[in-house]
Amino acid sequence: MDFNDSPEEAAFRLKARAFMEKTCKPKGADKALAQELDGKEFLAAAKAYQKKKAEAGFAGITWAKEQGGQALPPIYSVIFGQEESKFDAPAGPFAIGLGMCIPTMIAFATDAQKKRYVGPALRGEEIWCQLFSEPAAGSDVAGLKTRAVRDGDEWVVNGQKVWTSGAHYSDYGILLVRTNPDAPKHKGLTMFFLDMKSPGVEVRPIHQMSGGSNFNEVYFTDVRIPHSQMLGAEGQGWNVALVTLMNERLAVGGSPGPDYAEIMDLARRLPAADGQSPLIKDQAFRAKLADWYVKSEGYKLTKFRTQTALSKGETPGPEASIGKILTANGLQDITNAAIEAEDHYGIISDTALAPMEAVFQQSYMWAPGLRIAGGTDEILKNIIAERVLGLPGDVRVDKDVAYKDLPTGR
Amino acid sequence: MNFDFSDDQKMLKDQARKVLADKSSTKAVRAVLEDAGTSFDAGLWSAVAELGWLGVSIPEEYGGLGLGKLELCVLAEEMGRALAPIPFSSTLFYFTEAVLLAGSEAQKQAVLPNVAAGAVIGCFAVSEGPGAPSPATLRCTFDGAALNGVKIPVTDGDCATHAVVLAKEGAGVSLALVDLNGPGVSRKTVKTLDPSRGHAEITFTNAKAERLGPAGEGWDIAERVLDRAAVLTAFEQIGGADACLEMAVDYAKNRYAFSRQIGSFQAIKHKLADMYVANQVARSNAYFGAWALSTEAAELPLAAAASRVAAIDAYHLAAKENIQAHGGMGFTWDVDCHLFYRRAKLLAVQGGAAPVWKEKLVQRLERRNAA
């Protein structure tokens, strides 16, 4: 056992670090950048950053050379990500497009389409979003309603998508729609890509419970998409979507907010329940702190195991699927405990007044979303149970029923 | 990055799994558990000695194979999976580690080759009564030559030939190495939650003993032994926890209720997924502990505490929810669930229970932050 890179990996890491040092400021050094999130300046900075990344050979690290990639094994992607995460790099707007949409395009689009779209996405000139979830189709995304009807060489789309990250600044999107309501739900779906500036596409930001707006609703009213922009065959949309979603687990990850170290810091300055000693001396608190440490380390070290598998050229084990369950729930626990430790004052979320710039209060309001986004705790546990442990799938009452005859509730 | 065991280590693990599936079946475990007069499986002990496993991490100059601690970790995991009813952990994780850490050259020469050959069975005698021991509460005494007092419970103390004993020496604490078949030692078997391993109350009355390590340093040495045992035991615990999860999964696939496999219900799936997550958290922490142990890294004390806390949690969850997944059958004597439930509790308290280790973990974290 060791934690060392192979000589090739070490050389790549050095190059990656040198690039990052030249291109971005260390994490936390550039407060303005973080606060400008979603602003026009931020987007311009992000596009410029992505362009430099592509020019330096750090975009599409695992993609084939003919797609403009570097054709390197996945471990190099991990290494670059580790170095990038130490800096304030505005990479967010490209995560979904390059992580999920473009790999789907590479798998299903025509050569001419790939030639047209892959390069600009890689260089940050065009941004992509993913239009799957709907108000009545979240965990059960195959139950989606948005309808496409063929009209000559075009398809006419009506319906609504939801939770679409970055739709408001995206140029293109991949869109899963229902083309045959008479077929069972998984069999009547088809995938398209479309220009987000098409007439009839309306993007409205969602006002989250946390106060911000990181996601959108997207409405489709008689939106026309050329037949040539179908990805995969008609009725094969679910299989195409599975390819997109397979990439999701690799695209999400990382530490979401304050962890054991931050609450430990806080506990040195606050009193324990007895009013005498500092909280850090409180036995009940210390026991919880140990639990948080073990889970946080467990997650970090599990990623090392994944990295090891990648480094050996193996497919990462199922251990990759436990990350979000651990981090999202850990975040909710830790932020709750921190607020309780602050007692009545803990209700204050003003960054100028609350301890540590209200990081606990802010993350407390973000944590519920993290437990839902990209697969709820419950869906992730189903995935572990079925794909890792090999338990049988749930009884499917909707398997052989035409979509149009399915009960929908509200 | 190579945060995994080597191919050779994995081969050793596979071999151990095959051997133990044959020689340490739950039938063999029950033979010890159900016979009050038997405290370990002597046949299995000889077989394990012949395979060289008792000497796997003992240096060659002391009659061992001279492999490393990582080899001992993979064997520990398989011992845990098979619930091996032998004094493997007491002898190797505690007794041998204490001798390796603190023994004189003569003591190592006298003891270790016999450990490797299976002739010496060791135990580590710390507890004297309810509650975690501390230097202030120890009542056993040692004067450099003779040992007096009572240790209870001593895991594997009824079948052991030798013990390392924690005792007061003057104002300090020392470790004493004692031949349990010598004069002044009397033993009584103690009834415990896990009779698949023998336990004893050992009374020392002017028993002849040698000091192990410098006088007055016994407590510190014992802490270091406990750290090493924590990592090794974590692997034993993970082996057991994985076995519980596999048992529960197997049952959930084959048991039908409401005309379907119970494993198709999300209430069962989520329970088993929780067990899986806990086992992975424990495994990853234990791998780090193994790395720290095998390289004598400065991170060992903190890594050992994290390994132990995570492994105690995982095995507890897996053992109790395995019974729950089995429903009423799981509560019967004949189904094996309780064997793991018993062993999980033994491994959770031998060497210090979770509250003690969580406190150690935080102290060590504070020390690291201060450094």
Interface residues (C-beta under 8 A of the other chain):
Chain A: M1 D2 F3 N4 D5 E9 I75 M264 I280 Q283 R286 A287 L289 A290 D291 Y293 V294 K295 E297 G298 Y299 L301 T302 F304 R305 Q307 T308 A309 S311 K312 E319 I322 I325 L326 E378 L380 K381 N382 I384 A385 E386 V388 L389 G390 L391 P392 G393 D394 V395
Chain B: M1 N2 F3 D4 F5 L70 L245 V249 A252 K253 R260 Q261 G263 S264 Q266 I268 K269 H270 L272 A273 D274 Y276 V277 Q280 V281 A282 S284 N285 Y287 F288 A290 W291 S294 A305 A306 V309 A310 D313 P355 W357 K358 E359 L361 V362 L365 E366 N369
